[in-house]
């Protein structure tokens, strides 16, 4: 089995997972916005270029932090499924964000079905709102609400939880129906117009992933 490599040159790099089904290349400005927040708020050394890796490639095992998102069907190939399982079971971290912000939408249903097929029924569980994820850097009372959740598209519900899959007490998959990718999909230079920077939660996600 593969083991997840450490970050080269001690630099954090953001990896987007490309998969054959669905639309994996959504919210294209979000990674640079997230990376800018890490530079602005933390002392991490950061590679500012987004890294795109095919889920079916062994390159995934060089990536300690991965992002997977989309609106459409998630139906992994046999190789994608095998790599996803090996990656998570060997210490990797995947942040998965549903762009439909809809628990009954195609992405949500198909992705959750893939997780059940790979890890077994009921392994994707709600995490409590006092989880260390919400206090590891900035303090939150739970997952921050997005403007996308109440815009008349999707299920029109504010989801007051995130879900996760843990392997031996270690979070390997963090799953959101809140559409953070779209919420953070803007030029990072426009953050100055926000009273409170809405990308701060992305810092928590990355810091938690690195410090588990």
C-alpha positions in Angstrom: 0.0 0.0 0.0 1.1 3.5 -0.7 2.0 5.9 2.0 1.3 9.6 1.8 4.5 11.7 1.2 5.3 14.8 3.2 5.1 18.2 1.6 8.1 19.0 -0.6 10.3 21.8 0.6 7.9 22.0 3.6 5.5 24.0 1.4 1.8 23.5 1.6 0.2 22.9 -1.9 -3.4 22.7 -2.8 -4.4 19.7 -4.9 -7.7 19.5 -6.9 -8.7 15.9 -7.8 -9.8 15.3 -11.3 -12.2 12.4 -11.8 -13.7 11.0 -15.0 -17.4 11.5 -14.2 -19.1 14.9 -13.4 -17.6 18.4 -13.5 -14.5 18.4 -11.3 -13.1 21.8 -12.4 -15.6 24.1 -10.6 -15.0 27.4 -8.7 -11.7 28.1 -10.4 -10.7 31.1 -8.3 -11.3 29.5 -5.0 -7.8 27.8 -4.6 -5.9 31.1 -5.0 -8.2 32.7 -2.5 -7.7 30.0 0.0 -3.9 30.0 -0.5 -3.9 33.8 -0.1 -5.6 33.4 3.3 -3.0 30.9 4.4 -0.3 33.5 3.5 -2.2 36.3 5.1 -3.1 34.6 8.4 -0.5 31.8 9.0 3.2 31.2 8.9 2.9 28.3 6.6 5.2 28.2 3.5 2.7 28.1 0.6 3.0 27.1 -3.0 0.6 29.6 -4.7 0.0 27.4 -7.8 -3.0 25.0 -7.8 -2.0 21.4 -8.3 -4.4 19.3 -10.4 -4.0 15.5 -10.1 -6.0 12.7 -11.6 -7.6 10.5 -9.0 -6.6 7.5 -11.0 -2.9 8.5 -10.9 -0.4 7.5 -8.3 0.5 11.2 -8.1 -2.3 11.5 -5.5 0.0 9.8 -3.0 2.3 12.8 -3.0 -0.5 15.1 -1.9 -1.3 15.5 1.8 -4.3 17.7 1.1 -6.8 17.2 -1.7 -10.0 18.9 -2.8 -12.9 17.3 -4.7 -16.1 19.0 -5.8 -18.7 19.3 -8.5 -22.4 19.5 -9.3 -23.0 16.3 -11.3 -22.7 12.6 -11.0 -19.8 11.1 -9.0 -19.2 7.6 -10.3 -15.6 6.6 -9.7 -13.8 4.1 -12.0 -12.3 1.0 -10.4 -8.9 2.7 -10.3 -10.3 5.9 -8.9 -12.1 4.0 -6.2 -9.0 2.0 -5.3 -6.8 5.1 -5.1 -9.4 7.0 -3.0 -9.5 4.2 -0.5 -5.7 3.7 -0.3 -5.1 7.5 0.0 -7.6 8.0 2.9 -6.6 4.8 4.7 -2.9 5.8 4.6 -3.3 9.2 6.1 -4.4 11.5 3.3 -7.1 14.2 3.7 -9.8 15.0 1.2 -12.1 18.0 1.6 -15.2 17.3 -0.5 -17.7 20.1 -1.2 -21.1 19.8 -2.9 -21.6 22.7 -5.3 -25.3 22.0 -5.3 -25.6 22.6 -1.6 -28.4 20.0 -1.7 -28.5 16.8 0.3 -30.9 15.3 -2.2 -29.0 16.5 -5.3 -27.1 14.3 -7.8 -23.6 15.1 -6.5 -24.6 14.4 -2.8 -26.4 11.2 -3.5 -23.8 9.8 -5.9 -20.8 10.8 -3.8 -22.3 9.4 -0.6 -23.1 6.2 -2.4 -19.4 6.0 -3.4 -18.3 6.5 0.2 -20.7 3.7 1.3 -19.3 1.4 -1.4 -15.7 2.1 -0.4 -15.8 2.4 3.4 -19.1 0.7 4.3 -22.5 1.9 5.4 -22.8 4.7 8.0 -19.1 5.6 8.0 -19.8 9.1 6.8 -21.1 10.7 10.0 -22.0 14.2 11.2 -19.4 15.8 13.3 -20.3 17.8 16.4 -20.2 21.6 16.3 -17.7 21.6 19.1 -15.2 19.5 17.0 -11.6 20.8 17.1 -12.0 21.7 13.4 -14.0 24.7 14.5 -11.4 26.1 17.0 -8.0 25.0 15.7 -7.2 28.5 14.3 -10.2 30.8 14.1 -13.2 30.1 16.5 -16.6 29.1 15.0 -19.8 27.8 16.7 -20.0 25.2 13.9 -19.8 25.4 10.1 -20.2 29.0 8.9 -23.3 29.5 6.8 -22.8 30.4 3.1 -24.8 32.8 1.1 -25.3 30.0 -1.4 -27.5 28.0 0.9 -30.4 30.4 0.8 -30.4 31.7 -2.7 -33.4 29.8 -4.0 -31.3 27.0 -5.6 -30.6 23.7 -4.0 -32.7 22.5 -1.1 -33.0 26.0 0.4 -31.8 24.7 3.8 -28.9 25.9 6.0 -27.0 22.7 6.8 -25.8 23.2 10.4 -23.3 20.3 10.2 -20.5 18.8 8.2 -19.8 15.1 7.9 -16.6 13.1 8.0 -15.1 9.7 7.6 -12.6 8.8 10.3 -10.0 6.0 9.9 -8.6 4.8 13.3 -9.7 8.1 14.9 -8.2 10.2 12.2 -10.3 12.3 9.8 -9.7 11.3 6.2 -12.7 12.8 4.5 -14.4 16.1 5.4 -17.7 16.5 3.5 -19.8 19.6 3.1 -23.2 20.3 1.5 -22.6 24.1 2.0 -20.9 25.0 -1.2 -17.9 26.7 0.3 -16.2 26.5 -3.1 -18.7 28.9 -4.6 -18.7 31.1 -1.5 -14.9 31.6 -1.9 -14.8 31.8 -5.7 -13.7 35.4 -6.2 -10.5 37.3 -6.7 -8.7 37.4 -3.3 -8.0 41.1 -3.8 -11.8 41.7 -3.3 -11.7 40.4 0.3 -11.1 44.0 1.4 -14.8 44.7 0.7 -15.9 42.1 3.2 -16.6 43.2 6.8 -15.5 39.7 7.9 -13.3 37.6 5.6 -15.5 34.6 4.7 -12.4 32.5 3.7 -11.2 32.2 7.3 -12.9 28.8 7.7 -10.7 27.5 4.9 -7.7 28.2 7.1 -9.2 26.0 9.8 -9.8 23.2 7.3 -6.2 23.3 6.1 -4.6 23.7 9.6 -6.7 20.8 10.9 -5.8 18.6 8.0 -2.1 19.3 8.6 -2.2 18.9 12.4 -4.4 15.8 12.8 
